[in-house]
Every structure is written in structure tokens, then in C-alpha cells.
């Protein structure tokens, strides 16, 4: 996938020591790493309302293009 591609998480991502992203969250590819993983900026519901953005490194099979 190219930078700028809009994607959707196919399963829950992260957790533990990384940001959690729920399945179905939408984001945009912002970087392709040398190891083949993608950095995706997801827009999620904020903790106290509004929205927040988190950037998570994912494998290409963990997201699908929109």
C-alpha cells in the first residue's frame, strides 16, 4: 500500500505496551518501514469526547484498503 492510502483495521490491534486500535477503525498510511510494516494514523474516539489520533505500526495483512 502506498502512503496516503485510506485503510480499515480488520481486527483489534495493539494493546499491552502499544496503543489499542479497535477493529473497524479507519486510518491513513503515513509511512512504509524498511521491514515491510506500515505506520498508520488512526482517528479514534477521544477519552473525554471528541477524537484523537494514534499512529501504529501494523503488518499489511492487519488492515484493508477502503
N, CA, C and O atoms as a Tripos MOL2 file, in Angstrom:
@<TRIPOS>MOLECULE
protein
  264   263    66     0     0
PROTEIN
NO_CHARGES

@<TRIPOS>ATOM
      1 N           0.8410   -1.1770    0.0000 N.3       1 UNK1
      2 CA          0.0000    0.0000    0.0000 C.3       1 UNK1
      3 C           0.8860    1.2390    0.0000 C.2       1 UNK1
      4 O           1.9720    1.2550    0.5800 O.2       1 UNK1
      5 N           0.4000    2.2530   -0.6530 N.am      2 UNK2
      6 CA          1.1480    3.4940   -0.7670 C.3       2 UNK2
      7 C           0.7970    4.4510    0.3670 C.2       2 UNK2
      8 O          -0.2490    4.3290    1.0030 O.2       2 UNK2
      9 N           1.6890    5.3980    0.6040 N.am      3 UNK3
     10 CA          1.4200    6.4550    1.5690 C.3       3 UNK3
     11 C           0.1940    7.2250    1.0980 C.2       3 UNK3
     12 O           0.0730    7.5540   -0.0820 O.2       3 UNK3
     13 N          -0.7060    7.5070    2.0190 N.am      4 UNK4
     14 CA         -1.9380    8.2150    1.6900 C.3       4 UNK4
     15 C          -3.1340    7.3050    1.4750 C.2       4 UNK4
     16 O          -4.2620    7.7840    1.3680 O.2       4 UNK4
     17 N          -2.9010    5.9750    1.4080 N.am      5 UNK5
     18 CA         -3.9980    5.0300    1.2300 C.3       5 UNK5
     19 C          -4.8690    4.9970    2.4810 C.2       5 UNK5
     20 O          -4.3540    4.8630    3.5910 O.2       5 UNK5
     21 N          -6.1760    5.1180    2.3110 N.am      6 UNK6
     22 CA         -7.1090    5.0130    3.4370 C.3       6 UNK6
     23 C          -7.3480    3.5390    3.7140 C.2       6 UNK6
     24 O          -7.5910    2.7620    2.7910 O.2       6 UNK6
     25 N          -7.2790    3.1490    4.9890 N.am      7 UNK7
     26 CA         -7.3940    1.7440    5.3750 C.3       7 UNK7
     27 C          -8.3370    1.5910    6.5600 C.2       7 UNK7
     28 O          -8.7250    2.5640    7.2070 O.2       7 UNK7
     29 N          -8.6920    0.3310    6.8220 N.am      8 UNK8
     30 CA         -9.5320   -0.0290    7.9660 C.3       8 UNK8
     31 C          -8.8880   -1.2160    8.6630 C.2       8 UNK8
     32 O          -8.4290   -2.1460    8.0010 O.2       8 UNK8
     33 N          -8.8480   -1.1980    9.9940 N.am      9 UNK9
     34 CA         -8.3020   -2.3120   10.7660 C.3       9 UNK9
     35 C          -9.2350   -3.5130   10.6510 C.2       9 UNK9
     36 O         -10.4440   -3.3770   10.8410 O.2       9 UNK9
     37 N          -8.6850   -4.6910   10.3410 N.am     10 UNK10
     38 CA         -9.5240   -5.8820   10.1870 C.3      10 UNK10
     39 C          -9.7180   -6.6260   11.5120 C.2      10 UNK10
     40 O         -10.6050   -7.4720   11.6190 O.2      10 UNK10
     41 N          -8.9040   -6.3220   12.5090 N.am     11 UNK11
     42 CA         -9.0150   -6.9410   13.8340 C.3      11 UNK11
     43 C          -8.5320   -5.9230   14.8600 C.2      11 UNK11
     44 O          -7.9620   -4.8950   14.4950 O.2      11 UNK11
     45 N          -8.7550   -6.2030   16.1390 N.am     12 UNK12
     46 CA         -8.2250   -5.3340   17.1870 C.3      12 UNK12
     47 C          -6.7030   -5.3460   17.1050 C.2      12 UNK12
     48 O          -6.0910   -6.4050   16.9650 O.2      12 UNK12
     49 N          -6.0980   -4.1660   17.1910 N.am     13 UNK13
     50 CA         -4.6480   -4.0400   17.0810 C.3      13 UNK13
     51 C          -4.0750   -3.4890   18.3750 C.2      13 UNK13
     52 O          -4.7600   -2.8020   19.1330 O.2      13 UNK13
     53 N          -2.8120   -3.7980   18.6160 N.am     14 UNK14
     54 CA         -2.0980   -3.2230   19.7450 C.3      14 UNK14
     55 C          -2.5130   -3.8190   21.0710 C.2      14 UNK14
     56 O          -2.9220   -4.9760   21.1660 O.2      14 UNK14
     57 N          -2.3930   -2.9850   22.0970 N.am     15 UNK15
     58 CA         -2.6490   -3.4370   23.4550 C.3      15 UNK15
     59 C          -1.3310   -3.6790   24.1620 C.2      15 UNK15
     60 O          -0.2700   -3.6130   23.5400 O.2      15 UNK15
     61 N          -1.3870   -3.9520   25.4310 N.am     16 UNK16
     62 CA         -0.1520   -4.1600   26.1790 C.3      16 UNK16
     63 C           0.6330   -2.8650   26.2750 C.2      16 UNK16
     64 O           0.2010   -1.9170   26.9310 O.2      16 UNK16
     65 N           1.7830   -2.8240   25.6240 N.am     17 UNK17
     66 CA          2.6430   -1.6430   25.6690 C.3      17 UNK17
     67 C           2.4200   -0.6800   24.5090 C.2      17 UNK17
     68 O           3.0880    0.3500   24.4280 O.2      17 UNK17
     69 N           1.4870   -1.0010   23.6060 N.am     18 UNK18
     70 CA          1.2170   -0.1200   22.4670 C.3      18 UNK18
     71 C          -0.2290    0.3690   22.5140 C.2      18 UNK18
     72 O          -1.0570   -0.1730   23.2460 O.2      18 UNK18
     73 N          -0.5160    1.3930   21.7290 N.am     19 UNK19
     74 CA         -1.8710    1.9340   21.6600 C.3      19 UNK19
     75 C          -2.8410    0.8820   21.1420 C.2      19 UNK19
     76 O          -2.5100    0.1410   20.2160 O.2      19 UNK19
     77 N          -4.0150    0.8060   21.7160 N.am     20 UNK20
     78 CA         -5.0510   -0.1150   21.2500 C.3      20 UNK20
     79 C          -5.8630    0.5460   20.1480 C.2      20 UNK20
     80 O          -6.2360    1.7140   20.2480 O.2      20 UNK20
     81 N          -6.1320   -0.2190   19.0940 N.am     21 UNK21
     82 CA         -6.9540    0.2480   17.9840 C.3      21 UNK21
     83 C          -8.0280   -0.8080   17.7610 C.2      21 UNK21
     84 O          -7.6940   -1.9640   17.4980 O.2      21 UNK21
     85 N          -9.3070   -0.4520   17.8550 N.am     22 UNK22
     86 CA        -10.3690   -1.4440   17.6780 C.3      22 UNK22
     87 C         -10.5570   -1.8270   16.2130 C.2      22 UNK22
     88 O         -10.2530   -1.0450   15.3120 O.2      22 UNK22
     89 N         -11.0590   -3.0320   15.9870 N.am     23 UNK23
     90 CA        -11.3850   -3.4690   14.6270 C.3      23 UNK23
     91 C         -12.3790   -2.4890   14.0250 C.2      23 UNK23
     92 O         -13.2820   -2.0090   14.7100 O.2      23 UNK23
     93 N         -12.2100   -2.1980   12.7510 N.am     24 UNK24
     94 CA        -13.1090   -1.2810   12.0660 C.3      24 UNK24
     95 C         -12.6630    0.1680   12.0910 C.2      24 UNK24
     96 O         -13.2430    1.0090   11.4050 O.2      24 UNK24
     97 N         -11.6250    0.4700   12.8870 N.am     25 UNK25
     98 CA        -11.1230    1.8480   12.9300 C.3      25 UNK25
     99 C         -10.5140    2.2050   11.5800 C.2      25 UNK25
    100 O          -9.8710    1.3780   10.9340 O.2      25 UNK25
    101 N         -10.7270    3.4410   11.1680 N.am     26 UNK26
    102 CA        -10.2090    3.8880    9.8760 C.3      26 UNK26
    103 C          -8.9950    4.7710   10.0780 C.2      26 UNK26
    104 O          -8.8960    5.5170   11.0520 O.2      26 UNK26
    105 N          -8.0680    4.6670    9.1260 N.am     27 UNK27
    106 CA         -6.8570    5.4660    9.2060 C.3      27 UNK27
    107 C          -6.2450    5.6750    7.8370 C.2      27 UNK27
    108 O          -6.8190    5.3030    6.8140 O.2      27 UNK27
    109 N          -5.0590    6.2830    7.8410 N.am     28 UNK28
    110 CA         -4.3350    6.5970    6.6150 C.3      28 UNK28
    111 C          -2.8930    6.1360    6.7760 C.2      28 UNK28
    112 O          -2.2690    6.3790    7.8080 O.2      28 UNK28
    113 N          -2.3620    5.4650    5.7460 N.am     29 UNK29
    114 CA         -0.9600    5.0410    5.7610 C.3      29 UNK29
    115 C          -0.0870    6.2920    5.6880 C.2      29 UNK29
    116 O          -0.2300    7.1000    4.7700 O.2      29 UNK29
    117 N           0.8240    6.4530    6.6640 N.am     30 UNK30
    118 CA          1.6890    7.6310    6.6930 C.3      30 UNK30
    119 C           3.1500    7.2970    6.4310 C.2      30 UNK30
    120 O           3.9470    8.1960    6.1610 O.2      30 UNK30
    121 N           3.5220    6.0010    6.5060 N.am     31 UNK31
    122 CA          4.9250    5.6260    6.2970 C.3      31 UNK31
    123 C           5.0200    4.1300    6.0360 C.2      31 UNK31
    124 O           4.2490    3.3450    6.5900 O.2      31 UNK31
    125 N           5.9650    3.7400    5.1940 N.am     32 UNK32
    126 CA          6.2720    2.3260    4.9740 C.3      32 UNK32
    127 C           7.6720    2.0880    5.5310 C.2      32 UNK32
    128 O           8.6370    2.7130    5.0900 O.2      32 UNK32
    129 N           7.7780    1.1770    6.5060 N.am     33 UNK33
    130 CA          9.0610    0.9070    7.1440 C.3      33 UNK33
    131 C           9.8930   -0.0540    6.3150 C.2      33 UNK33
    132 O           9.3710   -0.7470    5.4410 O.2      33 UNK33
    133 N          11.1930   -0.0940    6.5930 N.am     34 UNK34
    134 CA         12.1100   -0.9590    5.8510 C.3      34 UNK34
    135 C          11.7930   -2.4360    6.0360 C.2      34 UNK34
    136 O          12.1470   -3.2470    5.1800 O.2      34 UNK34
    137 N          11.1350   -2.8060    7.1300 N.am     35 UNK35
    138 CA         10.8110   -4.2160    7.3860 C.3      35 UNK35
    139 C           9.4750   -4.6300    6.7670 C.2      35 UNK35
    140 O           9.0150   -5.7520    6.9810 O.2      35 UNK35
    141 N           8.8480   -3.7300    6.0010 N.am     36 UNK36
    142 CA          7.6000   -4.0530    5.3200 C.3      36 UNK36
    143 C           6.3480   -3.6580    6.0800 C.2      36 UNK36
    144 O           5.2490   -3.6660    5.5240 O.2      36 UNK36
    145 N           6.5140   -3.3070    7.3670 N.am     37 UNK37
    146 CA          5.3410   -2.8890    8.1410 C.3      37 UNK37
    147 C           4.9280   -1.4830    7.7310 C.2      37 UNK37
    148 O           5.7280   -0.7190    7.1920 O.2      37 UNK37
    149 N           3.6820   -1.1560    7.9910 N.am     38 UNK38
    150 CA          3.1330    0.1520    7.6540 C.3      38 UNK38
    151 C           2.8770    0.9320    8.9310 C.2      38 UNK38
    152 O           2.4620    0.3560    9.9370 O.2      38 UNK38
    153 N           3.1170    2.2230    8.9010 N.am     39 UNK39
    154 CA          2.6990    3.0790   10.0020 C.3      39 UNK39
    155 C           1.4120    3.7510    9.5630 C.2      39 UNK39
    156 O           1.3610    4.4240    8.5340 O.2      39 UNK39
    157 N           0.3720    3.5550   10.3630 N.am     40 UNK40
    158 CA         -0.9550    4.0580   10.0220 C.3      40 UNK40
    159 C          -1.4290    5.0010   11.1210 C.2      40 UNK40
    160 O          -1.3490    4.6770   12.3060 O.2      40 UNK40
    161 N          -1.9230    6.1710   10.7190 N.am     41 UNK41
    162 CA         -2.5150    7.1260   11.6560 C.3      41 UNK41
    163 C          -4.0150    6.8620   11.7020 C.2      41 UNK41
    164 O          -4.7290    7.1080   10.7290 O.2      41 UNK41
    165 N          -4.4840    6.3600   12.8370 N.am     42 UNK42
    166 CA         -5.9040    6.0730   13.0310 C.3      42 UNK42
    167 C          -6.5480    7.2210   13.7970 C.2      42 UNK42
    168 O          -5.9260    7.8070   14.6830 O.2      42 UNK42
    169 N          -7.7920    7.5400   13.4590 N.am     43 UNK43
    170 CA         -8.5770    8.5210   14.2010 C.3      43 UNK43
    171 C          -9.5900    7.7490   15.0360 C.2      43 UNK43
    172 O         -10.4300    7.0200   14.5070 O.2      43 UNK43
    173 N          -9.4920    7.9250   16.3540 N.am     44 UNK44
    174 CA        -10.3330    7.1770   17.2970 C.3      44 UNK44
    175 C         -11.1570    8.1440   18.1380 C.2      44 UNK44
    176 O         -10.8680    9.3390   18.1980 O.2      44 UNK44
    177 N         -12.1770    7.6110   18.7800 N.am     45 UNK45
    178 CA        -12.9660    8.4090   19.7200 C.3      45 UNK45
    179 C         -12.0660    8.8220   20.8770 C.2      45 UNK45
    180 O         -11.2710    8.0200   21.3690 O.2      45 UNK45
    181 N         -12.1910   10.0730   21.3100 N.am     46 UNK46
    182 CA        -11.3980   10.5680   22.4250 C.3      46 UNK46
    183 C         -11.8810   10.0070   23.7530 C.2      46 UNK46
    184 O         -13.0110    9.5300   23.8640 O.2      46 UNK46
    185 N         -11.0240   10.0680   24.7470 N.am     47 UNK47
    186 CA        -11.3740    9.5360   26.0600 C.3      47 UNK47
    187 C         -12.4480   10.3760   26.7480 C.2      47 UNK47
    188 O         -13.2610    9.8450   27.5040 O.2      47 UNK47
    189 N         -12.4550   11.6820   26.4890 N.am     48 UNK48
    190 CA        -13.4450   12.5740   27.1040 C.3      48 UNK48
    191 C         -14.2980   13.2590   26.0480 C.2      48 UNK48
    192 O         -14.7280   14.3970   26.2340 O.2      48 UNK48
    193 N         -14.5420   12.5720   24.9430 N.am     49 UNK49
    194 CA        -15.2940   13.1590   23.8390 C.3      49 UNK49
    195 C         -14.3480   13.6270   22.7490 C.2      49 UNK49
    196 O         -13.1350   13.6620   22.9530 O.2      49 UNK49
    197 N         -14.8820   13.9790   21.6180 N.am     50 UNK50
    198 CA        -14.0500   14.4160   20.5050 C.3      50 UNK50
    199 C         -13.3170   13.2380   19.8720 C.2      50 UNK50
    200 O         -13.7630   12.0950   19.9700 O.2      50 UNK50
    201 N         -12.1980   13.5240   19.2270 N.am     51 UNK51
    202 CA        -11.4100   12.4700   18.5910 C.3      51 UNK51
    203 C          -9.9480   12.6060   18.9830 C.2      51 UNK51
    204 O          -9.5120   13.6490   19.4700 O.2      51 UNK51
    205 N          -9.2060   11.5390   18.7610 N.am     52 UNK52
    206 CA         -7.7590   11.5460   18.9710 C.3      52 UNK52
    207 C          -7.1250   10.7450   17.8550 C.2      52 UNK52
    208 O          -7.7730    9.8930   17.2470 O.2      52 UNK52
    209 N          -5.8770   11.0110   17.5880 N.am     53 UNK53
    210 CA         -5.1590   10.3070   16.5330 C.3      53 UNK53
    211 C          -4.0250    9.5040   17.1540 C.2      53 UNK53
    212 O          -3.2770   10.0140   17.9870 O.2      53 UNK53
    213 N          -3.9020    8.2460   16.7460 N.am     54 UNK54
    214 CA         -2.7900    7.4090   17.1880 C.3      54 UNK54
    215 C          -2.1210    6.8190   15.9520 C.2      54 UNK54
    216 O          -2.7880    6.4440   14.9880 O.2      54 UNK54
    217 N          -0.7990    6.7430   15.9960 N.am     55 UNK55
    218 CA         -0.0430    6.1500   14.9000 C.3      55 UNK55
    219 C           0.4900    4.8100   15.3750 C.2      55 UNK55
    220 O           1.1610    4.7260   16.4030 O.2      55 UNK55
    221 N           0.1840    3.7540   14.6120 N.am     56 UNK56
    222 CA          0.5240    2.3890   14.9930 C.3      56 UNK56
    223 C           1.2130    1.6970   13.8220 C.2      56 UNK56
    224 O           0.8010    1.8570   12.6730 O.2      56 UNK56
    225 N           2.2700    0.9240   14.1130 N.am     57 UNK57
    226 CA          2.9210    0.1090   13.0870 C.3      57 UNK57
    227 C           2.1530   -1.2030   12.9730 C.2      57 UNK57
    228 O           1.9240   -1.8840   13.9720 O.2      57 UNK57
    229 N           1.7560   -1.5550   11.7510 N.am     58 UNK58
    230 CA          0.9580   -2.7600   11.5220 C.3      58 UNK58
    231 C           1.5280   -3.5400   10.3480 C.2      58 UNK58
    232 O           2.2060   -2.9810    9.4860 O.2      58 UNK58
    233 N           1.2450   -4.8380   10.3260 N.am     59 UNK59
    234 CA          1.5740   -5.6590    9.1600 C.3      59 UNK59
    235 C           0.5350   -5.3670    8.0790 C.2      59 UNK59
    236 O          -0.6100   -5.0490    8.4000 O.2      59 UNK59
    237 N           0.9160   -5.4680    6.8060 N.am     60 UNK60
    238 CA         -0.0330   -5.1770    5.7280 C.3      60 UNK60
    239 C          -1.3200   -6.0000    5.7820 C.2      60 UNK60
    240 O          -2.3620   -5.5420    5.3120 O.2      60 UNK60
    241 N          -1.2630   -7.2110    6.3490 N.am     61 UNK61
    242 CA         -2.4700   -8.0400    6.4000 C.3      61 UNK61
    243 C          -3.3830   -7.6850    7.5770 C.2      61 UNK61
    244 O          -4.4540   -8.2750    7.7170 O.2      61 UNK61
    245 N          -2.9860   -6.7420    8.4160 N.am     62 UNK62
    246 CA         -3.8160   -6.3290    9.5430 C.3      62 UNK62
    247 C          -4.7750   -5.1920    9.1870 C.2      62 UNK62
    248 O          -5.6280   -4.8180    9.9910 O.2      62 UNK62
    249 N          -4.6280   -4.6480    7.9810 N.am     63 UNK63
    250 CA         -5.5190   -3.5870    7.5060 C.3      63 UNK63
    251 C          -5.9620   -3.9010    6.0880 C.2      63 UNK63
    252 O          -5.3010   -4.6480    5.3670 O.2      63 UNK63
    253 N          -7.1000   -3.3160    5.6940 N.am     64 UNK64
    254 CA         -7.5670   -3.4810    4.3150 C.3      64 UNK64
    255 C          -7.8320   -2.0990    3.7370 C.2      64 UNK64
    256 O          -8.2820   -1.2030    4.4510 O.2      64 UNK64
    257 N          -7.5570   -1.9210    2.4470 N.am     65 UNK65
    258 CA         -7.8040   -0.6140    1.8370 C.3      65 UNK65
    259 C          -9.2980   -0.3390    1.7200 C.2      65 UNK65
    260 O         -10.1000   -1.2630    1.5840 O.2      65 UNK65
    261 N          -9.6600    0.9220    1.7750 N.am     66 UNK66
    262 CA        -11.0660    1.3260    1.6160 C.3      66 UNK66
    263 C         -11.3300    1.7110    0.1780 C.2      66 UNK66
    264 O         -12.4530    2.0810   -0.1650 O.2      66 UNK66
@<TRIPOS>BOND
     1     1     2 1
     2     2     3 1
     3     3     4 2
     4     3     5 am
     5     5     6 1
     6     6     7 1
     7     7     8 2
     8     7     9 am
     9     9    10 1
    10    10    11 1
    11    11    12 2
    12    11    13 am
    13    13    14 1
    14    14    15 1
    15    15    16 2
    16    15    17 am
    17    17    18 1
    18    18    19 1
    19    19    20 2
    20    19    21 am
    21    21    22 1
    22    22    23 1
    23    23    24 2
    24    23    25 am
    25    25    26 1
    26    26    27 1
    27    27    28 2
    28    27    29 am
    29    29    30 1
    30    30    31 1
    31    31    32 2
    32    31    33 am
    33    33    34 1
    34    34    35 1
    35    35    36 2
    36    35    37 am
    37    37    38 1
    38    38    39 1
    39    39    40 2
    40    39    41 am
    41    41    42 1
    42    42    43 1
    43    43    44 2
    44    43    45 am
    45    45    46 1
    46    46    47 1
    47    47    48 2
    48    47    49 am
    49    49    50 1
    50    50    51 1
    51    51    52 2
    52    51    53 am
    53    53    54 1
    54    54    55 1
    55    55    56 2
    56    55    57 am
    57    57    58 1
    58    58    59 1
    59    59    60 2
    60    59    61 am
    61    61    62 1
    62    62    63 1
    63    63    64 2
    64    63    65 am
    65    65    66 1
    66    66    67 1
    67    67    68 2
    68    67    69 am
    69    69    70 1
    70    70    71 1
    71    71    72 2
    72    71    73 am
    73    73    74 1
    74    74    75 1
    75    75    76 2
    76    75    77 am
    77    77    78 1
    78    78    79 1
    79    79    80 2
    80    79    81 am
    81    81    82 1
    82    82    83 1
    83    83    84 2
    84    83    85 am
    85    85    86 1
    86    86    87 1
    87    87    88 2
    88    87    89 am
    89    89    90 1
    90    90    91 1
    91    91    92 2
    92    91    93 am
    93    93    94 1
    94    94    95 1
    95    95    96 2
    96    95    97 am
    97    97    98 1
    98    98    99 1
    99    99   100 2
   100    99   101 am
   101   101   102 1
   102   102   103 1
   103   103   104 2
   104   103   105 am
   105   105   106 1
   106   106   107 1
   107   107   108 2
   108   107   109 am
   109   109   110 1
   110   110   111 1
   111   111   112 2
   112   111   113 am
   113   113   114 1
   114   114   115 1
   115   115   116 2
   116   115   117 am
   117   117   118 1
   118   118   119 1
   119   119   120 2
   120   119   121 am
   121   121   122 1
   122   122   123 1
   123   123   124 2
   124   123   125 am
   125   125   126 1
   126   126   127 1
   127   127   128 2
   128   127   129 am
   129   129   130 1
   130   130   131 1
   131   131   132 2
   132   131   133 am
   133   133   134 1
   134   134   135 1
   135   135   136 2
   136   135   137 am
   137   137   138 1
   138   138   139 1
   139   139   140 2
   140   139   141 am
   141   141   142 1
   142   142   143 1
   143   143   144 2
   144   143   145 am
   145   145   146 1
   146   146   147 1
   147   147   148 2
   148   147   149 am
   149   149   150 1
   150   150   151 1
   151   151   152 2
   152   151   153 am
   153   153   154 1
   154   154   155 1
   155   155   156 2
   156   155   157 am
   157   157   158 1
   158   158   159 1
   159   159   160 2
   160   159   161 am
   161   161   162 1
   162   162   163 1
   163   163   164 2
   164   163   165 am
   165   165   166 1
   166   166   167 1
   167   167   168 2
   168   167   169 am
   169   169   170 1
   170   170   171 1
   171   171   172 2
   172   171   173 am
   173   173   174 1
   174   174   175 1
   175   175   176 2
   176   175   177 am
   177   177   178 1
   178   178   179 1
   179   179   180 2
   180   179   181 am
   181   181   182 1
   182   182   183 1
   183   183   184 2
   184   183   185 am
   185   185   186 1
   186   186   187 1
   187   187   188 2
   188   187   189 am
   189   189   190 1
   190   190   191 1
   191   191   192 2
   192   191   193 am
   193   193   194 1
   194   194   195 1
   195   195   196 2
   196   195   197 am
   197   197   198 1
   198   198   199 1
   199   199   200 2
   200   199   201 am
   201   201   202 1
   202   202   203 1
   203   203   204 2
   204   203   205 am
   205   205   206 1
   206   206   207 1
   207   207   208 2
   208   207   209 am
   209   209   210 1
   210   210   211 1
   211   211   212 2
   212   211   213 am
   213   213   214 1
   214   214   215 1
   215   215   216 2
   216   215   217 am
   217   217   218 1
   218   218   219 1
   219   219   220 2
   220   219   221 am
   221   221   222 1
   222   222   223 1
   223   223   224 2
   224   223   225 am
   225   225   226 1
   226   226   227 1
   227   227   228 2
   228   227   229 am
   229   229   230 1
   230   230   231 1
   231   231   232 2
   232   231   233 am
   233   233   234 1
   234   234   235 1
   235   235   236 2
   236   235   237 am
   237   237   238 1
   238   238   239 1
   239   239   240 2
   240   239   241 am
   241   241   242 1
   242   242   243 1
   243   243   244 2
   244   243   245 am
   245   245   246 1
   246   246   247 1
   247   247   248 2
   248   247   249 am
   249   249   250 1
   250   250   251 1
   251   251   252 2
   252   251   253 am
   253   253   254 1
   254   254   255 1
   255   255   256 2
   256   255   257 am
   257   257   258 1
   258   258   259 1
   259   259   260 2
   260   259   261 am
   261   261   262 1
   262   262   263 1
   263   263   264 2
@<TRIPOS>SUBSTRUCTURE
     1 UNK1         2 RESIDUE 1 A UNK
     2 UNK2         6 RESIDUE 1 A UNK
     3 UNK3        10 RESIDUE 1 A UNK
     4 UNK4        14 RESIDUE 1 A UNK
     5 UNK5        18 RESIDUE 1 A UNK
     6 UNK6        22 RESIDUE 1 A UNK
     7 UNK7        26 RESIDUE 1 A UNK
     8 UNK8        30 RESIDUE 1 A UNK
     9 UNK9        34 RESIDUE 1 A UNK
    10 UNK10       38 RESIDUE 1 A UNK
    11 UNK11       42 RESIDUE 1 A UNK
    12 UNK12       46 RESIDUE 1 A UNK
    13 UNK13       50 RESIDUE 1 A UNK
    14 UNK14       54 RESIDUE 1 A UNK
    15 UNK15       58 RESIDUE 1 A UNK
    16 UNK16       62 RESIDUE 1 A UNK
    17 UNK17       66 RESIDUE 1 A UNK
    18 UNK18       70 RESIDUE 1 A UNK
    19 UNK19       74 RESIDUE 1 A UNK
    20 UNK20       78 RESIDUE 1 A UNK
    21 UNK21       82 RESIDUE 1 A UNK
    22 UNK22       86 RESIDUE 1 A UNK
    23 UNK23       90 RESIDUE 1 A UNK
    24 UNK24       94 RESIDUE 1 A UNK
    25 UNK25       98 RESIDUE 1 A UNK
    26 UNK26      102 RESIDUE 1 A UNK
    27 UNK27      106 RESIDUE 1 A UNK
    28 UNK28      110 RESIDUE 1 A UNK
    29 UNK29      114 RESIDUE 1 A UNK
    30 UNK30      118 RESIDUE 1 A UNK
    31 UNK31      122 RESIDUE 1 A UNK
    32 UNK32      126 RESIDUE 1 A UNK
    33 UNK33      130 RESIDUE 1 A UNK
    34 UNK34      134 RESIDUE 1 A UNK
    35 UNK35      138 RESIDUE 1 A UNK
    36 UNK36      142 RESIDUE 1 A UNK
    37 UNK37      146 RESIDUE 1 A UNK
    38 UNK38      150 RESIDUE 1 A UNK
    39 UNK39      154 RESIDUE 1 A UNK
    40 UNK40      158 RESIDUE 1 A UNK
    41 UNK41      162 RESIDUE 1 A UNK
    42 UNK42      166 RESIDUE 1 A UNK
    43 UNK43      170 RESIDUE 1 A UNK
    44 UNK44      174 RESIDUE 1 A UNK
    45 UNK45      178 RESIDUE 1 A UNK
    46 UNK46      182 RESIDUE 1 A UNK
    47 UNK47      186 RESIDUE 1 A UNK
    48 UNK48      190 RESIDUE 1 A UNK
    49 UNK49      194 RESIDUE 1 A UNK
    50 UNK50      198 RESIDUE 1 A UNK
    51 UNK51      202 RESIDUE 1 A UNK
    52 UNK52      206 RESIDUE 1 A UNK
    53 UNK53      210 RESIDUE 1 A UNK
    54 UNK54      214 RESIDUE 1 A UNK
    55 UNK55      218 RESIDUE 1 A UNK
    56 UNK56      222 RESIDUE 1 A UNK
    57 UNK57      226 RESIDUE 1 A UNK
    58 UNK58      230 RESIDUE 1 A UNK
    59 UNK59      234 RESIDUE 1 A UNK
    60 UNK60      238 RESIDUE 1 A UNK
    61 UNK61      242 RESIDUE 1 A UNK
    62 UNK62      246 RESIDUE 1 A UNK
    63 UNK63      250 RESIDUE 1 A UNK
    64 UNK64      254 RESIDUE 1 A UNK
    65 UNK65      258 RESIDUE 1 A UNK
    66 UNK66      262 RESIDUE 1 A UNK
